[in-house]
Amino acid sequence: METVTVERVINAPIDEVFAWLTTTTHYTSSPLVLRCRLTRHGAGAPYGVGAVRSHLWLVGWFRERITHYDPPYATEYVVDRSLPPSRHELGRMTFTEVDGGTKVCWTTRAEVRLPLLGGPLTRLLVRPILTGTFGNILAAADAALTQQPQRNRA
């Protein structure tokens, strides 16, 4: 099992950063992410608890279910199904107001489910792909939210 954590400070208000990063269709701004959609709305909000997201990446397909939703501070998810098969224990994004904007910390804990090869394959291939893709998505959020016309931010 590998844990991947990617962090970035985005120069935008916490509520805007949370809204952008919990909207799964934005993830296609990463070159490896081909399609993302919300397949079931969650309780109380489209991406609330119980929401189901479907992601098609160049390296596989993932169906995620939101398990925790605390706007604008945190969201958590698990991968219920995937191809190739994986074991997923945690997906979490936390959002913290900091000097200069919002610090985002995106963590996942997962492993490809293959006898003998799962651990090495996860460590050597999946970990760098996840790190790069999460980084690309956070960079896209930063670009989208900081290229907007300057608002009156108090």
URWOTA-V766946 format. One record per helix or strand. SS is the DSSP state (H for helix, E for strand). FROM is the first residue (numbers start at 1). TO is the last residue. If there is no record, write none. Layout:
ss=SS from=FROM to=TO
ss=SS from=FROM to=TO
//
This chain:
ss=E from=2 to=10
ss=H from=14 to=21
ss=H from=24 to=29
ss=E from=33 to=40
ss=E from=52 to=57
ss=E from=60 to=70
ss=E from=74 to=83
ss=E from=86 to=98
ss=E from=101 to=112
ss=H from=118 to=146
//
